């Protein structure tokens, strides 16, 4: 935690609230308004991680914020 995740398309930034570790799948948990959302920690989605700025740049799948 302490990181933010940014949608590469819209530029919106959301605070990361945790990581969820499942067998064969790791998810990034982040806060959108008053609800939590999950996005897969996968090389096709995560474009870059800047540890100095504590920022994760991701290409959000369509509809991920609508769930």
ZADO-1210 file (C-alpha; in nm, 4 decimals, padded with zeros to 6 digits):
<atoms>
<atom x="00.0000" y="00.0000" z="00.0000" code="UNK" pos="1"/>
<atom x="00.1036" y="00.3614" z="-00.0219" code="UNK" pos="2"/>
<atom x="00.0904" y="00.3294" z="-00.3994" code="UNK" pos="3"/>
<atom x="-00.1565" y="00.4745" z="-00.6464" code="UNK" pos="4"/>
<atom x="-00.2763" y="00.3140" z="-00.9675" code="UNK" pos="5"/>
<atom x="-00.3369" y="00.5236" z="-01.2794" code="UNK" pos="6"/>
<atom x="-00.5511" y="00.4321" z="-01.5773" code="UNK" pos="7"/>
<atom x="-00.3278" y="00.4871" z="-01.8815" code="UNK" pos="8"/>
<atom x="-00.6258" y="00.5801" z="-02.1011" code="UNK" pos="9"/>
<atom x="-00.8250" y="00.8216" z="-01.8827" code="UNK" pos="10"/>
<atom x="-00.5402" y="00.9379" z="-01.6571" code="UNK" pos="11"/>
<atom x="-00.7551" y="00.8816" z="-01.3465" code="UNK" pos="12"/>
<atom x="-00.5599" y="00.7947" z="-01.0322" code="UNK" pos="13"/>
<atom x="-00.6865" y="00.5693" z="-00.7508" code="UNK" pos="14"/>
<atom x="-00.5276" y="00.4679" z="-00.4180" code="UNK" pos="15"/>
<atom x="-00.4125" y="00.1079" z="-00.3872" code="UNK" pos="16"/>
<atom x="-00.5569" y="-00.0468" z="-00.0717" code="UNK" pos="17"/>
<atom x="-00.3956" y="-00.3887" z="-00.0873" code="UNK" pos="18"/>
<atom x="-00.3027" y="-00.6996" z="-00.2773" code="UNK" pos="19"/>
<atom x="-00.5070" y="-01.0195" z="-00.2993" code="UNK" pos="20"/>
<atom x="-00.3066" y="-01.3370" z="-00.3484" code="UNK" pos="21"/>
<atom x="-00.4964" y="-01.6292" z="-00.4995" code="UNK" pos="22"/>
<atom x="-00.3530" y="-01.9492" z="-00.6469" code="UNK" pos="23"/>
<atom x="-00.2148" y="-01.8602" z="-00.9912" code="UNK" pos="24"/>
<atom x="-00.3561" y="-01.5071" z="-00.9710" code="UNK" pos="25"/>
<atom x="-00.2571" y="-01.1877" z="-00.7905" code="UNK" pos="26"/>
<atom x="-00.4952" y="-00.8922" z="-00.7837" code="UNK" pos="27"/>
<atom x="-00.4428" y="-00.5257" z="-00.7005" code="UNK" pos="28"/>
<atom x="-00.7175" y="-00.3855" z="-00.4798" code="UNK" pos="29"/>
<atom x="-00.7888" y="-00.0147" z="-00.5186" code="UNK" pos="30"/>
<atom x="-01.0525" y="00.2369" z="-00.4084" code="UNK" pos="31"/>
<atom x="-01.2913" y="00.3966" z="-00.6596" code="UNK" pos="32"/>
<atom x="-01.5080" y="00.6561" z="-00.4862" code="UNK" pos="33"/>
<atom x="-01.6664" y="00.4562" z="-00.2013" code="UNK" pos="34"/>
<atom x="-01.6131" y="00.1038" z="-00.3322" code="UNK" pos="35"/>
<atom x="-01.3207" y="-00.1317" z="-00.3784" code="UNK" pos="36"/>
<atom x="-01.2222" y="-00.2684" z="-00.7180" code="UNK" pos="37"/>
<atom x="-00.9788" y="-00.5377" z="-00.8265" code="UNK" pos="38"/>
<atom x="-00.7519" y="-00.5545" z="-01.1279" code="UNK" pos="39"/>
<atom x="-00.5267" y="-00.8470" z="-01.2231" code="UNK" pos="40"/>
<atom x="-00.1555" y="-00.8010" z="-01.1634" code="UNK" pos="41"/>
<atom x="-00.0616" y="-00.9196" z="-01.5112" code="UNK" pos="42"/>
<atom x="00.2002" y="-00.8094" z="-01.7614" code="UNK" pos="43"/>
<atom x="-00.0679" y="-00.7379" z="-02.0255" code="UNK" pos="44"/>
<atom x="-00.2406" y="-00.4907" z="-01.7894" code="UNK" pos="45"/>
<atom x="00.0377" y="-00.3386" z="-01.5773" code="UNK" pos="46"/>
<atom x="00.2399" y="-00.1150" z="-01.8076" code="UNK" pos="47"/>
<atom x="00.4916" y="00.0200" z="-01.5547" code="UNK" pos="48"/>
<atom x="00.5646" y="00.0594" z="-01.1853" code="UNK" pos="49"/>
<atom x="00.7488" y="00.3665" z="-01.0594" code="UNK" pos="50"/>
<atom x="00.8743" y="00.2883" z="-00.7079" code="UNK" pos="51"/>
<atom x="01.0081" y="00.6416" z="-00.6573" code="UNK" pos="52"/>
<atom x="00.6659" y="00.7991" z="-00.7193" code="UNK" pos="53"/>
<atom x="00.4778" y="00.4941" z="-00.5850" code="UNK" pos="54"/>
<atom x="00.2697" y="00.4883" z="-00.9013" code="UNK" pos="55"/>
<atom x="00.1437" y="00.1928" z="-01.1038" code="UNK" pos="56"/>
<atom x="00.0395" y="00.2652" z="-01.4628" code="UNK" pos="57"/>
<atom x="-00.2174" y="00.0174" z="-01.5933" code="UNK" pos="58"/>
<atom x="-00.4350" y="-00.0289" z="-01.8976" code="UNK" pos="59"/>
<atom x="-00.7711" y="-00.0924" z="-01.7323" code="UNK" pos="60"/>
<atom x="-00.9859" y="-00.3590" z="-01.9014" code="UNK" pos="61"/>
<atom x="-01.3175" y="-00.2301" z="-02.0354" code="UNK" pos="62"/>
<atom x="-01.5857" y="-00.2227" z="-01.7679" code="UNK" pos="63"/>
<atom x="-01.3535" y="-00.2893" z="-01.4721" code="UNK" pos="64"/>
<atom x="-01.4797" y="00.0231" z="-01.2929" code="UNK" pos="65"/>
<atom x="-01.8440" y="-00.0697" z="-01.3563" code="UNK" pos="66"/>
<atom x="-01.8360" y="-00.3837" z="-01.1424" code="UNK" pos="67"/>
</atoms>
